[in-house]
């Protein structure tokens, strides 16, 4: 089972990006999916999460400009980011809680995708 994140890149302040993260492998069911961000030397911090039934939860500081969504048929979670600011420059990680075909409960991380916002 693995996660593949994509969509990061270099953008100018005010622009938008959509990050994607696909879970693949021997998956029975995907439960909660989430996005985190991490700056060098800092702890990884939660941006938002989404449950299997689509209920979303946002950290207060991240509300408004970031939107999490999922396509359960594709085992994919998205993070739509708008009005990007230079301080949004970070590595963004997805995390997925799932159950495998062999009934193992896993919480796995994607490899991270770098978002750089220039002023």
Secondary structure, DSSP 8 states (H G I E B T S, - for coil): -EEEEE--EEEETT--EEEEEEEESSEEEEEEEEEEEE-TTS--EEEEEE-TT--EEE-GGGTTTEEEEEEGGGTEEEEEE-S--GGG-EEEEEEEEEEETT--EEEEE---EEEEEE-
